[in-house]
Amino acid sequence: MIALRLANRGILVAIVLFQFWNGIRQAWPQEHLAKADPISLEVVLSVPSVGQRTTFSGLGDLGPLLQGKEYEVVLTLVNPHAEPIAIGQIRTSCACLRAVLEQKLILPKGTVQARLTLKVPHDDSTNSFGAALLCYRQDDLTSPIIDIRLTGLIEGNLGLPGGQRLLKVGSKPLEVRIPVIYSAPVKPENLEIRTSESLKDCHAIVVEADQRVHIEFIASPAFLSPGGTRGTVTVKDSITGASSEIELLLVRQEVFVVAPSIVRFRRSNNQSDRLTANTILQFIPTAINGNSPIDDFTKGTVTEQPGETGNVQEIACFIGDTRLQADVQKLAGCNFRMRVHLPGDFIPGDESELKWSAKLDGRRVETVTGYSIEGGK
């Protein structure tokens, strides 16, 4: 009876331990439980270049790789030459690659094995991997005696290069293309787009054009907050689950600015029935010359032409729908001085902003400021 109880307890303990281990296996990423089979490569060292410093070189193709996965690589270096190659130190071009040589002398017509450990880094900007294995003489660390270039193709990659982007939105909707980097088994037709709540009024879809895939993103200036709008755009493959996101900060690309930002109306000394405010309007040269807003996607170049203000045809100031009386004086460059007048009996209503309007080559652009009245609003 005692033996039977002990046996039952043993079975119970075994079941508990099995369930505990199975739970760990399911929660722990599979890539940590099993490594890929070692990759075997053979690289024949080329004939050295002519010159005072000779470097033996070679190329090794690692084949398809997965981001974040660790690989063991057995690299066989073949010396086809009649002279031995003595190695003092070994280095790699990237922290993701470690290497150990079984010996540091490659005999003529002989071989030496190097054991490499590779942890493929995450890089949203490319579908390829590249690293170098460099061997140096004992007494010379300036020029390698062996230079092996290792390459591979990243599988299942999905990325939006850049991580963060600043976009400047002008008076018209801004349209940009965000490139999508991907590789099989990720497919464009399986991609889904999601934007954060702050960008819900923007337009974002996946588009294929010119044998490339990108996100077409359109932002209207109407919904931008004064301090800018920040949000994320996420792309996900509905089949593989691969995903990537980019953070966007959208700010206004003003055609002109008004200083001060709070316009102060005071009683005129010579005309007591009027309230007057003095302002400076500065037009942005790149905007009035018709250049597109600058952003990181198009890498556009802009040529500024200070003083080019001939196409500023009209400047006006409004409170609500009422146009205020104003005197405009042209200053140097793209600047104007504007003296704006309010009637002495002006009573502030619900309008809390001044609207400034300018006409440039037939198109009208606007901005707003706050205002205050001496002894009043």
NORWO-V325935 format. One record per residue. N is the residue number from 1. RES is the residue in one letter. SS is DSSP state (2 for helix, 1 for strand, 0 for the rest). Layout:
n=N res=RES ss=SS
n=N res=RES ss=SS
//
This chain:
n=1 res=M ss=0
n=2 res=I ss=2
n=3 res=A ss=2
n=4 res=L ss=2
n=5 res=R ss=2
n=6 res=L ss=2
n=7 res=A ss=2
n=8 res=N ss=2
n=9 res=R ss=2
n=10 res=G ss=2
n=11 res=I ss=2
n=12 res=L ss=2
n=13 res=V ss=2
n=14 res=A ss=2
n=15 res=I ss=2
n=16 res=V ss=2
n=17 res=L ss=2
n=18 res=F ss=2
n=19 res=Q ss=2
n=20 res=F ss=2
n=21 res=W ss=2
n=22 res=N ss=2
n=23 res=G ss=2
n=24 res=I ss=2
n=25 res=R ss=2
n=26 res=Q ss=2
n=27 res=A ss=2
n=28 res=W ss=0
n=29 res=P ss=0
n=30 res=Q ss=2
n=31 res=E ss=2
n=32 res=H ss=2
n=33 res=L ss=2
n=34 res=A ss=0
n=35 res=K ss=0
n=36 res=A ss=0
n=37 res=D ss=0
n=38 res=P ss=0
n=39 res=I ss=1
n=40 res=S ss=1
n=41 res=L ss=1
n=42 res=E ss=1
n=43 res=V ss=1
n=44 res=V ss=1
n=45 res=L ss=0
n=46 res=S ss=0
n=47 res=V ss=0
n=48 res=P ss=0
n=49 res=S ss=0
n=50 res=V ss=0
n=51 res=G ss=0
n=52 res=Q ss=0
n=53 res=R ss=0
n=54 res=T ss=0
n=55 res=T ss=0
n=56 res=F ss=1
n=57 res=S ss=1
n=58 res=G ss=1
n=59 res=L ss=1
n=60 res=G ss=1
n=61 res=D ss=1
n=62 res=L ss=1
n=63 res=G ss=1
n=64 res=P ss=1
n=65 res=L ss=1
n=66 res=L ss=1
n=67 res=Q ss=0
n=68 res=G ss=0
n=69 res=K ss=0
n=70 res=E ss=1
n=71 res=Y ss=1
n=72 res=E ss=1
n=73 res=V ss=1
n=74 res=V ss=1
n=75 res=L ss=1
n=76 res=T ss=1
n=77 res=L ss=1
n=78 res=V ss=1
n=79 res=N ss=0
n=80 res=P ss=0
n=81 res=H ss=0
n=82 res=A ss=0
n=83 res=E ss=0
n=84 res=P ss=0
n=85 res=I ss=1
n=86 res=A ss=1
n=87 res=I ss=0
n=88 res=G ss=0
n=89 res=Q ss=1
n=90 res=I ss=1
n=91 res=R ss=1
n=92 res=T ss=1
n=93 res=S ss=0
n=94 res=C ss=0
n=95 res=A ss=0
n=96 res=C ss=0
n=97 res=L ss=1
n=98 res=R ss=1
n=99 res=A ss=1
n=100 res=V ss=1
n=101 res=L ss=1
n=102 res=E ss=0
n=103 res=Q ss=0
n=104 res=K ss=0
n=105 res=L ss=1
n=106 res=I ss=1
n=107 res=L ss=0
n=108 res=P ss=0
n=109 res=K ss=0
n=110 res=G ss=0
n=111 res=T ss=1
n=112 res=V ss=1
n=113 res=Q ss=1
n=114 res=A ss=1
n=115 res=R ss=1
n=116 res=L ss=1
n=117 res=T ss=1
n=118 res=L ss=1
n=119 res=K ss=1
n=120 res=V ss=0
n=121 res=P ss=0
n=122 res=H ss=0
n=123 res=D ss=0
n=124 res=D ss=0
n=125 res=S ss=0
n=126 res=T ss=0
n=127 res=N ss=0
n=128 res=S ss=1
n=129 res=F ss=1
n=130 res=G ss=1
n=131 res=A ss=1
n=132 res=A ss=1
n=133 res=L ss=1
n=134 res=L ss=1
n=135 res=C ss=1
n=136 res=Y ss=1
n=137 res=R ss=1
n=138 res=Q ss=0
n=139 res=D ss=0
n=140 res=D ss=1
n=141 res=L ss=0
n=142 res=T ss=0
n=143 res=S ss=0
n=144 res=P ss=0
n=145 res=I ss=0
n=146 res=I ss=1
n=147 res=D ss=1
n=148 res=I ss=1
n=149 res=R ss=1
n=150 res=L ss=1
n=151 res=T ss=1
n=152 res=G ss=1
n=153 res=L ss=1
n=154 res=I ss=1
n=155 res=E ss=1
n=156 res=G ss=0
n=157 res=N ss=0
n=158 res=L ss=1
n=159 res=G ss=1
n=160 res=L ss=0
n=161 res=P ss=0
n=162 res=G ss=0
n=163 res=G ss=0
n=164 res=Q ss=1
n=165 res=R ss=1
n=166 res=L ss=1
n=167 res=L ss=1
n=168 res=K ss=1
n=169 res=V ss=1
n=170 res=G ss=0
n=171 res=S ss=0
n=172 res=K ss=0
n=173 res=P ss=0
n=174 res=L ss=1
n=175 res=E ss=1
n=176 res=V ss=1
n=177 res=R ss=1
n=178 res=I ss=1
n=179 res=P ss=1
n=180 res=V ss=0
n=181 res=I ss=1
n=182 res=Y ss=1
n=183 res=S ss=0
n=184 res=A ss=0
n=185 res=P ss=0
n=186 res=V ss=0
n=187 res=K ss=0
n=188 res=P ss=2
n=189 res=E ss=2
n=190 res=N ss=2
n=191 res=L ss=1
n=192 res=E ss=1
n=193 res=I ss=1
n=194 res=R ss=1
n=195 res=T ss=1
n=196 res=S ss=0
n=197 res=E ss=2
n=198 res=S ss=2
n=199 res=L ss=2
n=200 res=K ss=0
n=201 res=D ss=0
n=202 res=C ss=0
n=203 res=H ss=1
n=204 res=A ss=1
n=205 res=I ss=1
n=206 res=V ss=1
n=207 res=V ss=1
n=208 res=E ss=1
n=209 res=A ss=1
n=210 res=D ss=0
n=211 res=Q ss=0
n=212 res=R ss=1
n=213 res=V ss=1
n=214 res=H ss=1
n=215 res=I ss=1
n=216 res=E ss=1
n=217 res=F ss=1
n=218 res=I ss=1
n=219 res=A ss=1
n=220 res=S ss=0
n=221 res=P ss=2
n=222 res=A ss=2
n=223 res=F ss=2
n=224 res=L ss=0
n=225 res=S ss=0
n=226 res=P ss=0
n=227 res=G ss=0
n=228 res=G ss=0
n=229 res=T ss=1
n=230 res=R ss=1
n=231 res=G ss=1
n=232 res=T ss=1
n=233 res=V ss=1
n=234 res=T ss=1
n=235 res=V ss=1
n=236 res=K ss=1
n=237 res=D ss=1
n=238 res=S ss=0
n=239 res=I ss=0
n=240 res=T ss=0
n=241 res=G ss=0
n=242 res=A ss=0
n=243 res=S ss=1
n=244 res=S ss=1
n=245 res=E ss=1
n=246 res=I ss=1
n=247 res=E ss=1
n=248 res=L ss=1
n=249 res=L ss=1
n=250 res=L ss=1
n=251 res=V ss=1
n=252 res=R ss=1
n=253 res=Q ss=0
n=254 res=E ss=0
n=255 res=V ss=0
n=256 res=F ss=1
n=257 res=V ss=1
n=258 res=V ss=1
n=259 res=A ss=1
n=260 res=P ss=0
n=261 res=S ss=0
n=262 res=I ss=1
n=263 res=V ss=1
n=264 res=R ss=1
n=265 res=F ss=1
n=266 res=R ss=1
n=267 res=R ss=1
n=268 res=S ss=0
n=269 res=N ss=0
n=270 res=N ss=0
n=271 res=Q ss=0
n=272 res=S ss=0
n=273 res=D ss=0
n=274 res=R ss=1
n=275 res=L ss=1
n=276 res=T ss=1
n=277 res=A ss=1
n=278 res=N ss=1
n=279 res=T ss=1
n=280 res=I ss=1
n=281 res=L ss=1
n=282 res=Q ss=1
n=283 res=F ss=1
n=284 res=I ss=0
n=285 res=P ss=2
n=286 res=T ss=2
n=287 res=A ss=2
n=288 res=I ss=2
n=289 res=N ss=0
n=290 res=G ss=0
n=291 res=N ss=0
n=292 res=S ss=0
n=293 res=P ss=0
n=294 res=I ss=0
n=295 res=D ss=1
n=296 res=D ss=0
n=297 res=F ss=0
n=298 res=T ss=0
n=299 res=K ss=0
n=300 res=G ss=0
n=301 res=T ss=0
n=302 res=V ss=0
n=303 res=T ss=0
n=304 res=E ss=0
n=305 res=Q ss=0
n=306 res=P ss=0
n=307 res=G ss=0
n=308 res=E ss=0
n=309 res=T ss=0
n=310 res=G ss=0
n=311 res=N ss=0
n=312 res=V ss=1
n=313 res=Q ss=1
n=314 res=E ss=1
n=315 res=I ss=1
n=316 res=A ss=1
n=317 res=C ss=1
n=318 res=F ss=1
n=319 res=I ss=1
n=320 res=G ss=0
n=321 res=D ss=0
n=322 res=T ss=1
n=323 res=R ss=1
n=324 res=L ss=0
n=325 res=Q ss=1
n=326 res=A ss=1
n=327 res=D ss=1
n=328 res=V ss=1
n=329 res=Q ss=1
n=330 res=K ss=1
n=331 res=L ss=0
n=332 res=A ss=0
n=333 res=G ss=0
n=334 res=C ss=0
n=335 res=N ss=1
n=336 res=F ss=1
n=337 res=R ss=1
n=338 res=M ss=1
n=339 res=R ss=1
n=340 res=V ss=1
n=341 res=H ss=1
n=342 res=L ss=1
n=343 res=P ss=1
n=344 res=G ss=0
n=345 res=D ss=0
n=346 res=F ss=0
n=347 res=I ss=0
n=348 res=P ss=0
n=349 res=G ss=0
n=350 res=D ss=0
n=351 res=E ss=0
n=352 res=S ss=0
n=353 res=E ss=1
n=354 res=L ss=1
n=355 res=K ss=1
n=356 res=W ss=1
n=357 res=S ss=1
n=358 res=A ss=1
n=359 res=K ss=1
n=360 res=L ss=1
n=361 res=D ss=0
n=362 res=G ss=0
n=363 res=R ss=1
n=364 res=R ss=1
n=365 res=V ss=1
n=366 res=E ss=1
n=367 res=T ss=1
n=368 res=V ss=1
n=369 res=T ss=1
n=370 res=G ss=1
n=371 res=Y ss=1
n=372 res=S ss=1
n=373 res=I ss=1
n=374 res=E ss=0
n=375 res=G ss=0
n=376 res=G ss=0
n=377 res=K ss=0
//
